[in-house]
Amino acid sequence: MTISSSLNAGVAGLNANATRLATISDNIANSGTYGYKRADADFQSMVITNAAGAGVYSAGGVRATSNRMIDQRGALVGTSNALDIAISGRGMLPVVSAVNVSADGVGDGSMMMTTTGSFRSDSDGVLRTDSGLVLLGWPANSDGTIPVLPRDTVTGLRPVTINANQQAGDPTTAMKLGVNLPATSTATGSPGTTLPLSIEYFGNLGTSETLDVSFTPTVPATGSSNEWTMVITDSAQAGAVIGEYTLTFDDTRGSGGTLSSVTTVSGGVYNATDGTLALTVAGGPMSMKIGGLGDPNGLTQLSDSFAPTSITKNGSPVGNLTAVEIDENGFINATYDTGFTRRLYQIPLVDVPNLNGLVALNNQTYQISPDSGSFFLWDAGDGPTGSVVGYAREGSTTDVAAELTALIQTQRAYSSNAKVIQTVDEMLQETTNIKR
């Protein structure tokens, strides 16, 4: 019995070290594989009898278990592709196999996770890797906001689709008007000439429209009125008046030249708190900032010159897509040749309580298992997750020097177990030689 147990223990040692050799060979073979997580083999002894003073001992041998060290992170390697994506810290990218993509999104069972990927648009504009992994994300609303969706299910996740030939416009919703009106125009004897100003803005369809603003001074019989009538018309509404206001300027030493009051005659109201007019153009509401009361950065009345000092606005005409990038918060943003930037998707980061409990699949992907726990979709940088890094890939976690050292140890251990089997064989031969 004792000799037989020694033989079995030697065979178990050969099998265990063969398992360890398999993990070492896999690690070395994938030392250059992006996102590869090294495998590790652990040995546990098997005890058949531990009775004290039994006088005999039976070898139980050894048992090998292999584990994928998914929680280990490789070094980030810079690349030239904007949609080469890696994670700086904990968390994984949600992906799905191209064969499981449908118009209705993906099912809970088909979602996989990976820590890095090189994504490019295919013929349909879907972002995928060469191995067929499709990136998943939450589509943004037209205003760039992300809808509120459940975080413990894949409901709402869609394949990220970006068409290279897409166009987009950005309607103007806000502008700032800085103009200096001549103080001499409101004095007695002034001709009271109306001063015109034309400002371009962009409609909902990217069309170029115009706000025509006229300033007419109030000329008193004596002295100076410091009062103007401002009328705003919209070319997109056939020149209809969308706002008329009476402007009165301060002439005191401390605040001379700044607005002292704004009276709404018609159109959107004036907000004295932030100095804005609530206008309504053909495409919808627009905020025009003319400055608060006493604010020298808005409309002013100084000296004898009429000069637009600062006119700024948002919006842009229709532009062609020029670049797509992902930021550290997981937002995929498109940039157009007009300088307009639009948010298209948010890529959440997937996390589970036990990363090493995930089921390892091909192409450095993983799936949920009972050992890993349930997944949760985090915003990048929130909770335990790290940030998203574009222009980067995660390198392999294999340490070649350490694996080669383990290879030498495994080889010696395998040879030693083989020597045990050889010795047991010789002892059994001696036993059979007792009977001649």
Secondary structure as UniProt FT lines:
FT   HELIX           2..29
FT   TURN            30..32
FT   TURN            34..35
FT   STRAND          39..45
FT   TURN            52..53
FT   STRAND          62..68
FT   TURN            70..71
FT   STRAND          76..78
FT   TURN            82..83
FT   STRAND          84..88
FT   STRAND          92..97
FT   HELIX           98..100
FT   TURN            103..104
FT   TURN            108..110
FT   STRAND          112..114
FT   STRAND          116..118
FT   STRAND          120..121
FT   TURN            123..124
FT   STRAND          126..128
FT   TURN            130..131
FT   STRAND          133..139
FT   TURN            142..143
FT   TURN            155..156
FT   STRAND          158..159
FT   TURN            164..165
FT   STRAND          167..170
FT   STRAND          174..181
FT   HELIX           183..186
FT   TURN            188..189
FT   STRAND          195..202
FT   TURN            204..205
FT   STRAND          208..217
FT   STRAND          227..234
FT   HELIX           235..237
FT   TURN            238..239
FT   STRAND          240..249
FT   TURN            253..257
FT   STRAND          258..267
FT   STRAND          270..271
FT   TURN            272..275
FT   STRAND          276..281
FT   TURN            282..283
FT   STRAND          284..289
FT   TURN            293..294
FT   TURN            296..297
FT   STRAND          300..301
FT   TURN            303..304
FT   STRAND          307..313
FT   STRAND          316..326
FT   TURN            328..329
FT   STRAND          331..336
FT   TURN            337..338
FT   STRAND          341..346
FT   STRAND          349..351
FT   HELIX           355..357
FT   STRAND          359..361
FT   HELIX           362..364
FT   STRAND          365..367
FT   TURN            370..372
FT   STRAND          376..378
FT   TURN            380..381
FT   TURN            383..384
FT   STRAND          387..389
FT   STRAND          392..394
FT   HELIX           400..432
FT   TURN            433..434
//
